[in-house]
Amino acid sequence: MARVYNFSAGPATLPEEVLEQVRDDLLDWRGTGMSVMEMSHRGKAFVSIAEQAEADLRELLAVPDDYEVLFLQGGAAGQFAGVPLNILGDKAAADYVVTGNWGKKARKEAGKYCDVRTAAATEDQGFTDLPPQSAWDLSANAGYVHYTSNETIQGVEFDWTPDSGDVPLVSDMSSNFLSKPVDVAAHGVIYAGAQKNVGPAGVTVVIVRKDLLGRARADTPMVLDYQAQAEADSMLNTPPCFAWYVAGLTFQWLKRQGGLEAIAERNARKAEKLYGFIDGSDFYSNPVAPGARSRMNVPFLLADDNLNATFLEEADKAGLSTLKGHRSVGGMRASIYNAMPEAGVDALIDFMRDFERRNG
Ligand SMILES: *Cc1c(COP(=O)(O)O)cnc(C)c1O
């Protein structure tokens, strides 16, 4: 068996310790004689897994008691609809801050349910920067303000918490969730699909302030209804049991790493190394403004596009997998989530240096 360094944007690499635990538990979870995939979600065993995962997540992120934590299905894309359905209340409009492809998609989906306004956007700059808070045109009567804390495709990340005044702040944190401490109390809703930084695809975490519950539109599908799911401990219907369990193992792994402060430090170091190398080279480039660069997804271009295919082929042979950039930006993208070891980033930089020497 040979594991590679997997730079996929999602589904993405998981900690090896977590995969080993899954393997060890697979046929017989703690003497139950069955796999987590095979047990009733209402049984004692799974309920203990679910409760432990929530407790660990609350501890890691320091989630205040006046917030519900939900484990839902339908991905982050499901929450593009879930947010307006649950949060608008008697408001007819919502403000969107659009800093990349995912924010655009979120705004488009919300447009089915309300009047979407663009409070700020960086599309005319090719999504290579963040709009400063002072330039946001927020509406006083918006039901909420939505932003994407990390744009997975463009590699643009907020390293500050926006101020939405009295209007609930909503964040799609799919691709930097649990990569650093976050001020949960500044947000009305935080949501994240698991498959970037937390676990396998299939489970979506929603953290919602309790005073925002109970205002869902009457025609909200029950599986997207935050209040109904909160009352049912996210088990209004069969939850994504296995994905929830693996996410729980990742939370425990994160605690063993020293929690979010420690992982944030490591993530910053990994990103600084890679950007530092790119900036010091004439052969590679990254177009994002330094203050807006993502510590999770690092897109980069080669000086000559014609070398892209060779780069990817040789990287693959060197055990550096899935570096192709998203089609909308081209070039390469190295996703270096929590589970990417520092040695993986070092190996990538060594390969890039050698490739440049041979082709630059
Ligand atoms: C991947 C991603 C999504 C979409 O997630 P799904 O779980 O596929 O719906 C949404 N937002 C961001 C920031 C993402 O990275």
The ligand as an SDF file (V2000), in Angstrom:
LIG
                    3D

 15 15  0  0  0  0  0  0  0  0999 V2000
  -17.5670   22.4620   -1.7520 C   0  0  0  0  0  0  0  0  0  0  0  0
  -18.2250   23.7150   -1.3250 C   0  0  0  0  0  0  0  0  0  0  0  0
  -19.6190   23.8780   -1.4000 C   0  0  0  0  0  0  0  0  0  0  0  0
  -20.5320   22.8190   -1.9440 C   0  0  0  0  0  0  0  0  0  0  0  0
  -20.6250   21.7760   -1.0460 O   0  0  0  0  0  0  0  0  0  0  0  0
  -21.6000   20.5390   -1.3190 P   0  0  0  0  0  0  0  0  0  0  0  0
  -21.4560   19.7640   -0.0450 O   0  0  0  0  0  0  0  0  0  0  0  0
  -21.0890   19.8340   -2.5250 O   0  0  0  0  0  0  0  0  0  0  0  0
  -22.9670   21.0630   -1.5140 O   0  0  0  0  0  0  0  0  0  0  0  0
  -20.1590   25.0750   -0.9690 C   0  0  0  0  0  0  0  0  0  0  0  0
  -19.3850   26.0590   -0.4820 N   0  0  0  0  0  0  0  0  0  0  0  0
  -18.0470   25.9360   -0.4080 C   0  0  0  0  0  0  0  0  0  0  0  0
  -17.2400   27.0750    0.1350 C   0  0  0  0  0  0  0  0  0  0  0  0
  -17.4230   24.7640   -0.8190 C   0  0  0  0  0  0  0  0  0  0  0  0
  -16.0920   24.6410   -0.7450 O   0  0  0  0  0  0  0  0  0  0  0  0
  1  2  1  0
  2  3  1  0
  2 14  2  0
  3  4  1  0
  3 10  2  0
  4  5  1  0
  5  6  1  0
  6  7  2  0
  6  8  1  0
  6  9  1  0
 10 11  1  0
 11 12  2  0
 12 13  1  0
 12 14  1  0
 14 15  1  0
M  END
$$$$
